[in-house]
Amino acid sequence: MMRLEPARTAVLAIDMHRGQQQKGVLVTEVALGSSAMKAGLQRGDIITKANEQVISSATDLESLIQTMKSSSQIKLEVIKKGKPTTLVIDLPS
């Protein structure tokens, strides 16, 4: 399994701050010291897009990462504490 250290399970998450449903992948674990952690990805974040591609399952995210070259970057659009934000994560070589 490819390990960017985001979600392992796709979910239909509920944005508690707005009461709206948000499709995406819920981050359940981030490896300590990982590039994802250094970029600011945290447990509870919801990944909605990666490199401008809509992400609705962990498989979507894993497939995209597998097509990318090592030592590149991935741009994630995430919902963090109810607010949209963008993170750029360096993929390991």
FENVENZI-V162685 format. One record per residue. RES is the residue in three letters. OMEGA is omega in degrees with one decimal (* if undefined). D_LAST is the distance of its C-alpha to the last C-alpha in whole Angstrom. Layout:
RES:OMEGA:D_LAST / RES:OMEGA:D_LAST
//
This chain:
MET:177.2:16 / MET:-175.4:13 / ARG:170.3:12 / LEU:-176.5:12 / GLU:169.4:15 / PRO:-172.0:17 / ALA:174.5:20 / ARG:-177.1:21 / THR:175.2:24 / ALA:-179.9:26 / VAL:166.5:29 / LEU:-173.1:31 / ALA:177.0:31 / ILE:176.7:34 / ASP:-173.6:34 / MET:-178.1:37 / HIS:-177.6:37 / ARG:-178.6:38 / GLY:-178.8:39 / GLN:173.8:38 / GLN:-177.9:35 / GLN:176.4:32 / LYS:178.1:30 / GLY:179.7:26 / VAL:-179.7:24 / LEU:177.3:25 / VAL:-178.5:22 / THR:-177.8:24 / GLU:175.0:21 / VAL:-177.5:18 / ALA:179.0:17 / LEU:178.3:18 / GLY:-178.7:15 / SER:177.2:13 / SER:176.8:11 / ALA:178.8:14 / MET:-179.8:17 / LYS:179.3:16 / ALA:177.5:16 / GLY:177.7:20 / LEU:-176.3:19 / GLN:173.7:22 / ARG:-179.6:24 / GLY:175.8:26 / ASP:177.8:25 / ILE:178.5:25 / ILE:-178.0:22 / THR:178.6:24 / LYS:173.9:22 / ALA:-176.3:19 / ASN:177.1:18 / GLU:179.3:22 / GLN:178.9:22 / VAL:179.9:25 / ILE:179.4:23 / SER:177.2:26 / SER:176.5:24 / ALA:178.3:21 / THR:176.7:21 / ASP:-177.6:21 / LEU:179.8:18 / GLU:179.4:16 / SER:179.1:17 / LEU:-178.4:16 / ILE:-179.3:12 / GLN:179.3:12 / THR:-177.2:13 / MET:177.8:11 / LYS:174.2:8 / SER:179.1:5 / SER:174.1:5 / SER:-179.8:8 / GLN:174.9:11 / ILE:179.5:13 / LYS:-180.0:17 / LEU:169.7:19 / GLU:-175.3:22 / VAL:170.2:24 / ILE:-176.9:27 / LYS:-178.1:27 / LYS:176.5:30 / GLY:-177.4:32 / LYS:178.4:31 / PRO:176.6:28 / THR:179.6:25 / THR:177.0:22 / LEU:174.6:19 / VAL:-175.0:16 / ILE:174.9:12 / ASP:176.6:9 / LEU:179.5:7 / PRO:179.4:4 / SER:*:0
//
